Amino acid sequence: MTDGPARILEIPEDDLTAEQKKVFDDLVAGRGKLLTPYKIWIHSPKLAAAMETTGTFLNKKGSLTEREVELTIVIIATHWQGIYVQAAHVKRCLELGYPENAMATIKAGGTPDLPDAREKAVYDLCQISMAPGGGSDEVYDQATKLLGREGLAEVLALLGYYSAVAMAMKLHRVPVPAPA
């Protein structure tokens, strides 16, 4: 749902500056196409390059499982009401075996039943991270125990990175693609 026309200002490939063209070529080489958030960030080519490095690390090279990464993304996209990001990553969570009711509960603002202790720790860590204050010592200690300091750092970075993605997509009124 958007409240007006899309605001993305796409730059035709022929109009890219030399610096934008290099970043564009690198992004397309790595991803096969220019993903929508990068259509926003390419206006600041150094930012687009940095975001790609961070995003690729968090999604493909970190210590968290793909399920933990995707769960974190759904949680933060829901927090920001980033419907585009939420839809894409709920779909991926379902493909990875999360039950539909868990995703529906998160989307409704409830606490899902997550039997996997690490996934529950990710969920709980996200909740205290998005709330005011330093959060519960019990939740923090459990997340640190199960995810390690490395995993804890990666969850926090995912929350920041995908906050930027969700807000950019929402602010630019990117329409949610119809289900395939």
N, C-alpha and C positions, 0 to 999 in steps of 0.2 A: 504494500500500500504506500503510495506517495501522495503528497499534497501539491502536486504541480508537475510541470515538465522536467525531464532530466536536465541536470546542470553540467554534465561532463562536457568539457571543451576538448574534443579530440583533435589532435594535431595531425594533419595529413603527413604521411611519411616523407613526402618531398619538402615539407616545410619545417622539419626538425632541424635544430641547430646541430653542429658537428658533435657536441657533447651529448645531446639528446639521442642522436642517431646511434652513437656507440652503445649507449645504455639500452636503447630499443633493440639493437641487434643482439646484444648479450642476453637480454630477457627472452627474446624470441628463440634464440639458440637453446637456452636452458629449458624453456617451458613450452615451446612449440607455437606460442602465440603471445600477444600482449594481454595479460590478464587484466580485468577491469580496474582493480585498484591502481595498477601501474599506469593506466590511462589518466588517472588523476595525478599521480606522483611524478610522471615524466616531465611535468612542467618545472620540477626541481630535479634535474637529472642526478645530482649527487645523492639526494634523498632517495630517489627510486632505486639506485644501485645499493645503497645501504639497507633499504628495506628488503630488497631481494636477498641479500646476504643473510640478514637476520631471519627472514621468513623461511628460507631454505634450510638453515640450520635447525630452527625450531620444529619444522615439519618433517625433516628427513634425517637429521644427524644427531639429534639430542638423545638423552637417556630415557625419555618417556616413551611408552608404547604409542602406537597410532591411536588406539582407543582412548588413552589418557589425553593425548593432544586434542583429538576431536571433541571429547567431552568438555575440555576447557574452552574450546572455541564456541561451542553451543552455549555454555554458561555465560560467557562475556557478551556474545552477540545478543542473547536474551536480555541481559542487563541493560544494554544500550538500545534495545528495541531495533537492532539492526536486522531487519527482516530478510534482506538478501543473503547476508552471511549466515544467519540462523538457518534459513531454508537449505542452503547448500550443505551445511555441516550436519544438520539433522539427518539429511539424506545419507550422508557418509556414515554417521553413527548407526543408522539402521542397517546399512550394508555390512558394518562391522559386528553386528549381532546385538546391539542394544535393543531392548524391548521398546515397542512403540509407546507403551504407557510411561516408561522412564522419560522419554523425550517430551511427551505431552505434559507430564508433571513439571518438568523444568520450564517449559514454555508457559505454563500456568502460574509459575512462581512458587511451586511447591518443592518439597524435598523428595527426590526419587529413591526408590529401593535399589541400592547398589551393593550387591553381595560381595563384590571384589573389594578387599580392604584398601588396596592402592587407589582404586577408582573412587571409593568413598572418601579417602584422604584428599584426593584432588578436588572433589566437590566441596568438601568442608573448607579446605584451604581457600578456594575461590570465594566462598561465601564470606569468610572473615576478611579477606583481602579487599572485597568490594564494599564492606561496611566501614563506618567511621571507627577510628581507634585502632589499637594494635592487635585486637582479637584475642581469643581464648588461648591460654598457654597449652591447654590440653590438646586442642586442635593443631596448634603449631607444632607441638612436640610429636604428635602422632604422624603428621605429614613429614616431618624431618626424619623420624624413625623409618617410615615406610618408603619414602621417595629419596632420602638422602638430601644433603645440601644442594647437590647438583640438580636433582629433580625439582626441589623447592624453587631454586633460581629459575629454572626453565618454565615452571607454571607461571611464576610472576611475570616473566618476559612475554610469555604467550598472552597473558591478560593485557599487557601493554600493547603488544603488536596488534592483536586482534581488536582492541579498542580503537586503534587508529584505522584499521580496515573497516570495522562496522560503522564508525562515525563518518568516514569518508564516503562510504557507499550510501549511507542514510542522507547526509547533507547534500550529496549530488543527485539524490532522488533516483538512484539506479533501480529500474523496475526488476522485480523478481521474475526470472524466466519461468515460463509455463512448464509444468512437469513433463518430462519426455515420455 
